[in-house]
């Protein structure tokens, strides 16, 4: 389970540049284990666990249906189908990531949190809803859409190009390693294409955790971040993100592809069996 790698990413993205706690990905990782114990790495994991099944179902379901509607299997259509899937799943993704971010920021540097605002991810969303309503639990929706729409377009486009280039055929003895490689690289390509937007999204969703709001809008967040930290701000936490992206997306794409191949083979066998039975049941001519 590689969900814990999300934690250094968020901490690095939103840490105060005037009083930085972490020097980099591995220092952040070590500090969390030392200060908050090994369990500190799993703060906020409940939210991704709750939404992961729904998100994958929506993404691959919408992408498949969109490809059928578009008709031709072209690179442009792969991008458009992926982009539509990314946009639709934001309905679940945005609140889920808000809860994850708030949970991960809770008790920073403390082994045992003295003032625990949220018991778990669900409690976090309920409290935010009671305090701020629907708008509150959808904080960061615009930046989530700006990240997920092109990001998933690149995701499916890269996977399609790589599987075609590598020649991933069902009878290929190296098909599974090729699928794993294509899936992992597609995840990396997707994150690289939209990572700066993810930094801004995390900062907006973490804003107000200490009781003070720093940013009035997306553009204000971009201006302040650039002014204080320069362009490097848009690469904060990238290492931990890419370390997670390859194995997670390699496993996801390979599993889905193999499952779909298995289902198609099963359907073909059932069709052939039905056709055979139909021929056998036809009355012989006198």
Helices and strands as residue ranges (DSSP letters): H 5-14, H 25-36, G 38-42, H 45-70, H 75-88, H 90-105, H 121-137, H 141-166, H 175-206, H 218-229, G 231-235, H 238-281
